[in-house]
Amino acid sequence: MIIANGETGETFYTLQNRSVSTVKHYLRRKGYKVEKVAMDMSCAFKSAVRKALDKPIIVADRFQFCRYIY
């Protein structure tokens, strides 16, 4: 899983896997400045992001949005 800047595309970090515990652990350590999250809309990931961050704005990433529409 890649953690990147959604505006510039700059990669910040690559996580070793997509497990919810890995994502939550990373965000609790490094996500203190994160205000918005673009992601697939997996309920598990959404829950992990909400638990790790303080009231983030969560949006579907472009691929997931287009897939839903079509």
Secondary structure by P-SEA (a helix, b strand, c coil): cccccccccccccccccccaaaaaaaaaacccccccccccccaaaaaaaaaacccccccccaaaaaaaac
